[in-house]
Each structure stands twice: as structure tokens, then as C-alpha cells.
Amino acid sequence: MQTHSPERTAHLPQLAEARNPGMALDMDWVRAVQANTSAIERRAATLPGRRSVKKDHQAAWLLKAITLIDLTTLAGDDTPGRVRRLCAKARQPVRADLLDALGMDAITTGAVCVYHDMVETAVDALRGTGIPVAAVSTGFPAGLSPFHLRVAEVEESVKAGADEIDIVISRRHVLNGDWQALYGEMQAFRAACGEAHVKAILATGELGTLRNVARASLVCMMAGADFIKTSTGKEGVNATLPVSLVMLRAIRDYYQRTGHRVGYKPAGGISKAKDALTYLALMKDELGDRWLEPDLFRFGASSLLGDIERQLEHHVTGAYSAGYRHAAG
């Protein structure tokens, strides 16, 4: 597995290839989108058992997964000290002795994700590393604050130094089938982001049906989303394999029609190394190796890294260690 030094790491999608510019809202395409729920669920049910990697191969995939994590803290009691510790973990997510035993150079996580008030702290803590700072925005997690304030919040986070903005869509637009309103909202958020790239959080657990998930994914991409993301992590149901399959198929359809790649971010409930492996296999199966890079795939997670590091220590030593030996912050 090839790695890069922290100084050379760059994850922003606009540095890898042209951003998704969006397109005019194509209602014929949106209305034509369907989702065969029973077939999707059958396909998703087979995924954990269809792809199994062991020993050195598993360790390599887990190291890859670390480079795709948006290491996240979104708690009401976040402090600058907690965010700095999180950033230190993002800079060195795996203990040096484990990396040496695995024959690996230094790696970093894909990004650090925080609330707006912690953006400047994170930017300062990560200066010179190339690790992006992502800010959740637009009235996260409900997205029900006045629209002009949601736009202003995006602009303020960009001004504070955020490289990526995770916005939440208005779920009511999807539930009411008001695709023009969703498209216009997403366009406004994309414009407010400027050079920062934008991840559209669909809150899929609140959209009712897989068809709504597919249509919302497509509309957000038409409006210029750089990523589509499953969840805020605050809903009752977050990332699931059926939802992920639907969103990845939408990304593939969009790429085949427009030639523009859009990224994917499952978030919420992905806390075990074995889950990360399943999602990596799904990405490889559905979209190919190009989507296994940080500019097109991220895990939204806070506790996943700790479990991966425990699995890596088990691979090196043959014994599981206590979780406190791999604190995430």
C-alpha cells in the first residue's frame, strides 16, 4: 500500500479532478427514478458474507479505511482542548510502533469534522498537515433555521477556514416531492461554499422510502453537490447498506450521464472495523477503485478509528488490547 507524508497529503476533490459543476434540473430523469426495495434489501443482505479479507490483506484494507475517516466531534460540550486532541489523533491516527511493525509510513485521517465554533481551533491545530477541516452547517442537524441564516452560516464557516461544508437538506422538500425547492436550496448552499466543497446530508432515515433517497441524491448532484452523505448521525436510523446501495447507484448513473464523479459519505452507526470493510467492498463492487480515495469516499465516524486500531494491534501481536490504549482524542 502506498502512502504519502503528511506534508504532501491533499484530500480536497478539486485538487484531484474537476468538481461536479451541476446541471439543469431534469425532472424527466428525476421522475423516472425508481427503487425496487425487495431487490435492494436482498442484495444488501448478501454483502457482509460475499467479500472477506484476512490477515495482511485485512490489515491493508483497515489502514486504507483510516485514511477515509472524517474524524468527528459534534457534542454540545466540545471544547478547544478536545478538538486539539482530536486533531492530534487525525495527524497520527495509529501508534508509531504499530505502523513500524506493519511496514507503513505515516498516514492521516481524511479530515476532521466539527461545529462552526470549533473551525478556527481545528484549522490552527492542523496547519501545515494538508488535512481538511469540515464544518457541519445550515442548522445542523434539523436544518430548520431561517434560510438566510443557514446560508450565512455556510459563509461564516468558509471565512473561518473550513475546507468542506456538510450541509443538511430540508427533508420536507423531499417528503412533499418539491424537487425544484430542493434543487434551489442546494444551489444556494453550493454557491455560498465558494471554493470549499459541499457534502449534502440527506438524513435518509427521515425520507420515508428508498425511492425518495434515490431522487434526493440525484437532485442534489444536479445542483452541484461534491458529495452526498447519508445522515447527520443524530437520526434514529443512520447509514445502512440498502440506503448506501441506492445512493451509490445514483452516483454511478450521474457519472455515466454527465462524466462528473460525486463522492459518497456514510455516517452514523459505523463503529466497527468489520463494518468499514463491508462498506469498502461495496464501494469497490459498485463504483470501482477510483472511489476508494479520500476525495470521493469518507466515513463519518468518531469511534470507528479506535476499533480499527485495536484490530491492527491484534494483527501485529495476536492479542486484543484495552480500548483506552487507542483513545480517539
Residue, then its C-alpha position, 0 to 999 in steps of 0.5 A: m500500500q502506498t502512502h504519502s507524508p503528511e506534508r504532501t497529503a491533499h484530500l480536497p476533490q478539486l485538487a484531484e479532478a474537476r468538481n461536479p459543476g451541476m446541471a439543469l434540473d431534469m425532472d424527466w430523469v428525476r421522475a423516472v427514478q425508481a427503487n425496487t426495495s425487495a431487490i435492494e434489501r436482498r442484495a444488501a443482505t448478501l454483502p457482509g458474507r460475499r467479500s472477506v479479507k484476512k490477515d495482511h490483506q485485512a490489515a491493508w484494507l483497515l489502514k486504507a479505511i483510516t485514511l477515509i475517516d472524517l474524524t468527528t466531534l459534534a457534542g454540545d460540550d466540545t471544547p478547544g482542548r478536545v478538538r486539539r486532541l482530536c486533531a492530534k489523533a487525525r495527524q497520527p491516527v495509529r501508534a508509531d510502533l504499530l505502523d513500524a511493525l506493519g511496514m507503513d509510513a505515516i498516514t492521516t485521517g481524511a479530515v476532521c469534522v466539527y461545529h462552526d465554533m470549533v473551525e478556527t481551533a481545528v484549522d490552527a491545530l492542523r496547519g501545515t498537515g494538508i488535512p481538511v477541516a469540515a464544518v457541519s452547517t445550515g442548522f445542523p442537524a434539523g436544518l430548520s433555521p431561517f434560510h438566510l441564516r443557514v446560508a450565512e452560516v455556510e459563509e461564516s464557516v468558509k471565512a473561518g477556514a473550513d475546507e468542506i461544508d456538510i450541509v443538511i437538506s430540508r427533508r420536507h422538500v423531499l417528503n412533499g416531492d418539491w424537487q425544484a425547492l430542493y434543487g434551489e436550496m442546494q444551489a444556494f448552499r453550493a454557491a455560498c461554499g465558494e471554493a470549499h466543497v459541499k457534502a449534502i446530508l440527506a438524513t435518509g432515515e427521515l425520507g420515508t422510502l428508498r425511492n425518495v433517497a434515490r431522487a434526493s441524491l440525484v437532485c442534489m448532484m444536479a445542483g452541484a453537490d461534491f458529495i452526498k452523505t447519508s445522515t447527520g448521525k443524530e437520526g434514529v436510523n443512520a447509514t445502512l447498506p440498502v440506503s448506501l446501495v441506492m445512493l451509490r447507484a445514483i452516483r454511478d448513473y450521474y457519472q455515466r450521464t454527465g462524466h462528473r464523479v460525486g463522492y459518497k459519505p456514510a455516517g452514523g452507526i459505523s463503529k466497527a472495523k468489520d463494518a468499514l470493510t463491508y462498506l469498502a467492498l461495496m464501494k469497490d463492487e459498485l463504483g470501482d477503485r477510483w472511489l476508494e480515495p479520500d476525495l470521493f469516499r469518507f466515513g463519518a465516524s468518531s469511534l470507528l478509528g479506535d476499533i480499527e486500531r485495536q484490530l491492527e494491534h491484534h494483527v501485529t501481536g495476536a492479542y486484543s488490547a484495552g480500548y483506552r490504549h487507542a483513545a480517539g482524542 
